[in-house]
């Protein structure tokens, strides 16, 4: 049961939440999340470079494993 006090519409908690909302991409505890423009895509070269870098690191680390050929 809810009784209205005065003549205004009832207030909900959503109004306070929206008013205090913080953009998740701008939170100080988020290090690498950046809001990009709509439709923005990263260059494919970043993914190619990441693949080459991770592959080189794995090969380098596996070269320290004894018993290899």
C-alpha positions in Angstrom: 0.0 0.0 0.0 1.4 3.4 -0.9 -0.2 6.6 0.0 0.7 9.8 -1.9 1.8 12.8 0.1 0.9 16.0 -1.6 -0.2 16.1 -5.3 3.0 15.1 -7.0 3.8 11.8 -8.6 5.6 9.2 -6.5 9.4 9.3 -6.5 11.2 6.1 -7.4 14.8 5.1 -6.7 15.6 5.2 -10.4 15.8 9.0 -10.5 18.5 9.1 -7.9 20.5 6.3 -9.6 20.4 8.0 -13.0 21.3 11.4 -11.5 24.4 9.9 -9.7 25.3 7.6 -12.6 29.0 7.4 -13.6 30.1 6.4 -17.1 32.0 3.1 -16.6 34.6 4.1 -19.2 35.5 7.1 -17.1 35.8 5.4 -13.7 39.3 6.0 -12.2 39.7 2.3 -11.3 39.3 1.2 -14.9 42.8 1.3 -16.5 42.4 0.3 -20.2 38.7 0.9 -21.0 38.3 3.9 -23.3 35.1 5.1 -24.9 35.6 5.2 -28.7 33.5 6.9 -31.4 30.6 5.0 -32.8 31.7 2.6 -35.4 35.4 3.0 -34.5 37.5 -0.2 -35.1 41.1 -0.8 -34.2 43.6 -1.5 -36.9 44.1 -5.2 -37.8 47.8 -4.6 -37.4 47.4 -4.4 -33.6 46.0 -7.9 -33.6 48.7 -9.2 -35.9 51.4 -7.6 -33.8 49.9 -9.0 -30.6 49.8 -12.5 -32.2 53.5 -12.2 -33.3 54.5 -10.9 -29.9 52.8 -13.6 -27.9 54.1 -16.3 -30.3 57.7 -15.0 -29.9 57.3 -14.9 -26.1 56.0 -18.5 -26.0 58.9 -19.7 -28.3 61.4 -17.8 -26.1 60.0 -19.3 -22.9 59.9 -22.8 -24.4 63.5 -22.6 -25.4 64.3 -22.7 -21.6 62.6 -26.0 -21.1 65.2 -28.8 -21.0 65.0 -31.9 -23.1 64.2 -30.1 -26.4 65.8 -31.2 -29.7 
